[in-house]
Amino acid sequence: MDKPEYTLEEMLASFSTYKKPKAKKRLLFDQSPLGGIGSKWIILFFILLPLIEYAGIFNPFMFGMLGIAQAIIFYVIFLSMIMILIFALAFINNTKVIRDIASSWEHYFIDIDINLILSSGASPYKDFFKHYSIALNKGLKGDDMYSYLQKSFTLMQEENKDLLEAMSSSRGR
């Protein structure tokens, strides 16, 4: 099999964050381990958008043209548009990260869908971040991390075999 484009550590760092003793799923996935824009820059951009809007609407020139009532109405309307834009950009960012790492993930874990790991709902792999935290606390890296996660996936599949069977039977319909 070909060498994967990204290492296991790069993939895990893109969608998780680790603060001892716990690893968590990122709300906004990080592209910097994959050679893209870091999530901190995206968050900074999101924070700056309302400030830029404020400066654009409430500067002396625009404020003089609009007046206080219209300026406030424009600010509220454009702020709601900015919130929709932020939601859409976060969704696009997270989808791009998953799409970029999917082929490398399949190299390491052929039978395990990455979307099931990152799912917020009921999933056979809902304890993934708990097992990943244990591996990080043990200081595992590289092949040791890979073998530990393989064993963890097997354990999670055994614990949730009823859910896996239900999911596979619903796909077969």
C-alpha positions in Angstrom: 0.0 0.0 0.0 1.2 3.5 -0.8 2.6 5.8 1.9 -0.2 8.0 3.3 -0.1 11.7 2.6 -0.4 12.6 6.3 0.9 10.9 9.4 -1.4 9.7 12.2 -0.2 12.5 14.5 -0.9 15.2 11.9 -4.4 13.9 11.3 -5.2 13.6 15.0 -3.8 17.1 15.6 -6.0 18.6 12.9 -9.3 17.6 14.6 -8.4 17.3 18.2 -6.8 19.4 20.9 -5.0 18.1 24.0 -4.7 19.7 27.4 -3.4 17.3 30.0 -5.1 15.0 30.8 -7.8 15.2 28.2 -8.1 15.3 24.4 -11.2 16.9 22.9 -12.6 17.3 19.4 -12.0 20.8 18.0 -15.0 22.9 17.2 -13.1 24.4 14.3 -10.6 21.9 12.8 -7.0 23.0 12.3 -5.4 23.0 8.9 -1.9 23.9 10.0 -0.8 20.3 10.7 -1.8 19.6 7.1 0.0 22.6 5.6 -3.0 25.0 5.6 -4.2 28.0 7.6 -4.2 27.5 11.4 -7.5 27.6 13.3 -6.2 30.5 15.4 -6.0 32.7 12.3 -9.5 31.7 11.3 -10.8 32.5 14.8 -9.1 35.9 14.7 -10.8 36.6 11.3 -14.1 35.6 12.8 -13.6 38.0 15.8 -12.5 40.8 13.5 -15.5 40.7 11.2 -18.0 42.4 13.6 -15.3 45.0 14.5 -14.7 45.8 10.8 -18.5 46.1 10.3 -18.7 48.5 13.2 -15.9 50.6 11.8 -17.6 50.6 8.4 -21.0 51.6 9.6 -20.2 53.9 12.5 -17.4 56.0 11.0 -18.2 59.7 10.7 -18.9 59.6 7.0 -21.4 56.7 7.0 -22.9 57.6 10.3 -23.6 61.1 9.0 -25.4 59.7 5.9 -27.4 57.1 7.8 -28.2 58.6 11.2 -28.4 56.7 14.4 -31.5 54.6 13.8 -30.5 53.4 10.3 -26.9 52.8 11.4 -28.1 50.5 14.3 -30.5 48.7 12.0 -27.8 48.2 9.4 -25.4 46.9 12.0 -27.9 44.4 13.4 -28.9 43.1 9.9 -25.2 42.9 8.7 -24.3 41.2 12.0 -26.8 38.5 11.4 -25.3 38.0 7.9 -21.9 37.8 9.5 -23.1 35.1 11.9 -24.4 33.1 8.9 -21.1 33.6 7.1 -19.1 32.4 10.1 -21.2 29.3 10.4 -20.8 28.5 6.7 -17.0 29.1 6.7 -16.6 26.9 9.8 -18.6 24.1 8.0 -16.5 24.5 4.9 -13.2 24.5 6.9 -14.2 21.3 8.8 -15.4 19.5 5.6 -12.2 20.4 3.8 -10.1 19.0 6.6 -12.0 15.7 6.7 -11.9 15.4 2.9 -8.1 16.0 3.0 -7.3 13.4 5.6 -9.9 10.8 4.6 -7.5 8.9 2.2 -4.7 8.9 4.8 -7.1 7.8 7.5 -8.2 4.9 5.4 -4.6 3.9 5.0 -4.3 3.4 8.8 -7.9 2.3 9.7 -9.5 0.7 6.7 -12.8 -0.3 8.3 -13.4 2.7 10.4 -15.2 5.7 9.0 -13.7 9.0 10.2 -17.1 10.6 10.2 -18.2 8.1 12.9 -15.3 9.2 15.1 -16.1 12.9 14.7 -19.9 12.4 15.0 -21.6 14.2 17.9 -24.5 11.7 17.9 -24.6 8.0 18.8 -21.7 6.2 17.4 -19.8 3.0 18.1 -16.7 5.1 18.5 -18.1 7.7 21.0 -15.3 6.8 23.4 -12.5 7.5 20.9 -11.3 10.7 22.6 -11.2 8.9 25.9 -8.9 6.2 24.5 -6.9 8.8 22.6 -6.4 10.8 25.9 -5.1 7.7 27.6 -2.6 7.1 24.7 -1.4 10.7 24.9 -1.0 10.5 28.7 1.1 7.4 28.3 3.3 9.3 25.8 2.7 7.0 22.9 3.7 8.1 19.4 4.1 6.6 16.0 3.6 2.9 15.7 2.9 2.6 19.4 0.0 5.1 19.1 -1.3 3.3 16.0 -1.3 -0.2 17.7 -2.9 1.3 20.8 -5.7 2.9 18.7 -6.2 -0.3 16.8 -6.8 -2.2 20.0 -9.0 0.6 21.2 -11.1 0.5 18.1 -11.5 -3.3 18.5 -12.6 -2.8 22.1 -15.1 -0.1 21.1 -16.5 -2.3 18.4 -16.9 -5.2 20.9 -18.6 -2.9 23.4 -21.0 -1.5 20.8 -21.5 -4.5 18.6 -25.3 -4.1 18.7 -25.1 -0.6 17.4 -22.6 -1.7 14.7 -25.0 -4.5 13.6 -27.9 -2.1 13.5 -26.0 0.4 11.4 -24.8 -2.3 9.0 -28.3 -3.8 8.6 -29.7 -0.4 7.9 -27.1 0.2 5.2 -28.0 -3.1 3.6 -31.6 -2.1 3.0 
